[in-house]
Amino acid sequence: MWKETVKAKSLPWDEVEIETASELRSTLMLAALEFSQQSLKLEAERAQVASQAKSSFLARMSHELRTPLNAILGCTQLMNLDNSLTQTIGEYVN
């Protein structure tokens, strides 16, 4: 003969207990969703700040590089107009 022993088993839940558990689940899921949305909003703000910093850095570096490069370009254009340069120096200037 076979016999099964079951321990630590609750009584069947009443309809009120089931509804309460369902409401608790919904409330906890809503709280988790709101927390996730707040986290996403904070990360979006951080990403926006980082993007602005990157854009500012790139604009500054572009300006800082453009000024000396324009001077170099102007000098090479003037040197290119000089007919007294040797062929090798003319090739370097080009």
Summary of the structure (lengths in Angstrom):
residues: 94
radius of gyration: 37.2
end to end distance: 102.4
largest distance: 116.5
contacts: 158
relative contact order: 0.04
helix: 79%
strand: 0%
